[in-house]
Amino acid sequence: MLAHQRLLTPRQLQGKQGVLDFVKHVGCIQYDPINVVGRSADITLQARVGDYAPAYLEQLLYQDRQLIDGWDKVASIHAMEDRPYFERHRKAMQDRHIKSPAREILPHVLKTIADRGPQRAQDFQHTALVMGGWGKPIRMAREALNVLYDVGDLALHHRVGAIRVFDLAENLIPEEILHAEEPNPKDVDYQDWHVMRRVGSMGLVQAFAGDHWNGITNVKSIARKATLRRLVEAEKLTTVEIEDVPQRKFYVRTADLPRLTLLRMQEPKPNASLIGPLDNLIWDRDLIREVFAFDYVWEVYKPAVKRQYGYYVLPVIYKDRFIARVDLGFDKKTRMLSIENWWWESGVTPDEEMRQALIDAFQAFMRYLDTRQLQLGESYVGEILLDNIVSKARMS
């Protein structure tokens, strides 16, 4: 899984091309607007792309248009040329939104954007609250833009922070992609394609239901298990057993087996990485708990009193295991990155090799955030090792 995710030897990929190569390799990366130490997509990419800067992703999305904000597992970023494969999702959204309370103003919104150019929800006067498609009250204009975006009439021109700016899809998407026919008109072909894609997004999967299977249109447990069997019979997938996880069956792409064979003869290099809470590697939290003995819950939506660790805690990988989790803070005005708290995993014994790998990981994270400032938070009750890591990373 780590090799497939380009995490065993971090930062092999470089520049915008590295970002594009990784997104195409895994199919999609997850998007979330919450920004504590970067958006989820940025944190995912900084762990793989050696000189990663958020500007690379912005340029690929909103200047080069080689990537696009879309929908795969959930709200995701994927290659522009993949857009035709998600026609089923857009049709499903048409059915979902057919009774939207904003349907009466949809023509007006489209005409306004056609006449005036890219628009935000704030640019419209329709401020009445309506029940949005996700069951929450939102402004009428925002609901209209959501509907038109979901069905494919609009696309994102760019973002300003978390604010989306919309334009007509025909202005942003190449005509041959915008009007392409669905590549998988038959149900069975679509199921095979999307299940294979999801295995490729993760590297190793199990058949059990979970969030990692979200977004595959009309493919629930029975259809998914049938698809997995069909792909094994066609030798596109191979079943895998894990010695310490008895009576469970996992799946890898057959094309990835040579890498698996090679890895059995290699010792992981002493690299460390900070992993985002929505990273492809940890989409299946049950699998991560079973295979890596690492129990991780993203607590951002939990009330503060119910959090075991913190609001936006990142897992830390060293070599081929999860060794810790860290609660980071970042002051965007002073550009100060702070370690608010740190928790070692049970059984971890830090040594000099691990210490240096963690210094390298924090230096890489600081470069990504474009800061030279790192400190321990005021509330942190730490240890000599963390003090040393902070001082060495900051000095460099």
C-alpha positions, 0 to 999 in steps of 0.5 A: 500500500505504501509503495503504491501510494508513493510513500515508501520513498517520499518526495520522488515526484517533483513539481507540477508534473509530479502532482499530475502524475500522482493524481492520474496514478490514483485516479483522484484525491479527496477535497475538503475546504477546511484549512488548518495546515493546508487543505486536505488535497495539499496535505496529501500531495506534500507527502509525495511531491518533493518540492510541493507548493499549493500553487502547483495544484491551483495552476493545474486546476484553474490555469492549465485545466489538466485537473478538475474539481469533480466527484469520485469517492466524494468531492474530489480532484481528478484528471480533466479527461476522466470527466466523461466517465462520471456521466452516471453521477451527473444523471443521478444528480439530475434525478436527485435535484428534480424537486430542488426549491431552487429549480425556478431560478436555474435559468436566471442563474445560467443567463447571469453567468453567461452575460456577466462571466464567473460568479459566486453565490454572494453575487446573486440577490436570492438570499431566501433560505431553502432546504439544500440538497444535503438536508441543510438550510442554505441560501437560494443562490447557493443551492442553485449553483450547487444544483447546476454544478452537480448536474454538470452545467457549471464548473469551477472557474477558481476558488478564493479560499473556500469560496467557489467561483462558477462559470459555464462548463462550456467555457472551461472544459474542452468541447471533445471532453464536454460532449464525449459519450459515456465510455461505459454505457453498460452497467457491467462495464461501468461497475468493472471500471469504477471498482478497478479505479477504486482499487487503484486509488488505494492499492489494497482493498477489502470487499466489506462496505465502508466509506472507501466504496462511496461514490460508485453509482448504484453499486452496493454490497451485492453488486460490488462483491459480484464485480470483484469476483468478475474482475478476479475471474478476468485476472484483472484483480488478484486476491491476497491474504495477510498472515496476521489478519486471518479469514479475511480476503483482500484485493490488489490489481494484478498489474501491481503484483510485480511491485509486491514481489519486489518489495518482499526483498527490500527493507524500507528506507528510514523516511517519515511523512505527515499524512493528511486525515483524508489521504487515500492511504487511510480511506478504509480505517478498518483496513488500516486498523487491521493491517497497520494496528493503527486506529485513527478517527478524524475528530474534526466533526466531534464536539471538543469534549468528545475528542480523544486527541484533537481537531485536526490531528495528522498521522505520522509514518516512519518506514512502514508503520504508523509511529505517532499522531500530531496536532499542528497549528499554523498562524497564517499572519505570523507564518508560525507552525506549531506542534500543539501536541504529539502522541507516540504509538504504543511500542515505538522506541525512537532512535537516532535514525527516526529522529533524523527522519522526523526532522526531514519530514518537518523541514519538508512540511515547513517548505510546503507551508513556506515558513521557517518558523516552528515551535512547540505550542504553549500547552504542549507538555513534551519531551527532549526528543521533540524539543530537539526535532523542533530546534533542528528543523527550525535551524535548517 
